[in-house]
């Protein structure tokens, strides 16, 4: 009887092989969410192509089910969605939840002072997975942080020409973050804090005169239809919150080898995402011109207002961290971030900024190789 059973099993295996079959591989399926549209770099490269990397690196054992747009969660709801395990991994912009993520938002106050998105994406990740104060915040808020995003510098998309200080006065400008809002107030504008998903309707209806966002949105969100004038005025860049934030229970349920695969996929996705994001922001402006959008460089007084406010903001950032966000060690946290950013300025200067492999290798050696997949995020 035993011999017959073995013969049947052998025959079944032979038939399966002849038909091209193979033993089933155990799969871990999970939901991954980006509230941006499918074509936005954060979704296209950060989630859709990232999901394919994860499948390939894991041999099909890790299977992210990607959702884009707001079909699952509104932009402000992703942190809660991660925490409640509605999604197992998601992008969350911390500027939408400043009271819940004060450390991340205190560091984001420096965004007005920087303009290199490629440096920022790796520097922010490095800081966010190593700084003890920031790590404690992720843990307390129910998220395992794995990687960052970083936008190209935000510029102005307007219903009317905004070229100088006189033209910006009284204008209602969509902003994200308190530093840029304070600059808008200082130059006589009116900051309006609404999600990026509401820029188009605000401009269309006239409740906004201008919106500040990365250059790609001129085309990717069709802002050229409702904002005929673009001013290349750098009004800060954004990185607060995780591009990939995991539910702690889900993360802990994974094998260390699977966590390492996700780290490797994240390193490559960050490189690919920002290489293409920067290119897209530039190409969208050229495409906008072909659609009749007028592109301005800021006049001297408007640009000088940004530059002078950067100096002022840098002087206030420690006070802001402690008084607005309640950090008892605000100076220590801010100085650590600034040191990490300076480190990455030197590292990025040594590689080809468009070499995905080189940037991936740098992220692995400087960030993920320093994390133990057996313990990171599970202790």
Secondary structure by P-SEA (a helix, b strand, c coil): caaaaaaaaaaaaaaaaaaccccccccbbbbbbbcccccccccccccaaaaaaaaaaacccccccccccccccccccaaaaaaaccccbbbbcccccccccaaaaaaaccccccccaaaaaaaaaaaaaccaaaaaaaaaacccccccccccbbbbbccccccccccccccccccccaaaaaaaaaabbbbbbccccaaaaaaaacccccccccccccccccccccccbbbccccccccccccbbbcaaaaaaccaaaaaaaaaaaaaaaaaaaaaaaaaaaaaaaaaaaabbbbbcccaaaaaaaaaaaaaaaaaaaaaacccccccaaaaaaaaaaaaaaaaaaaaaacccccaaaaaaaaaaaccccccccccccc
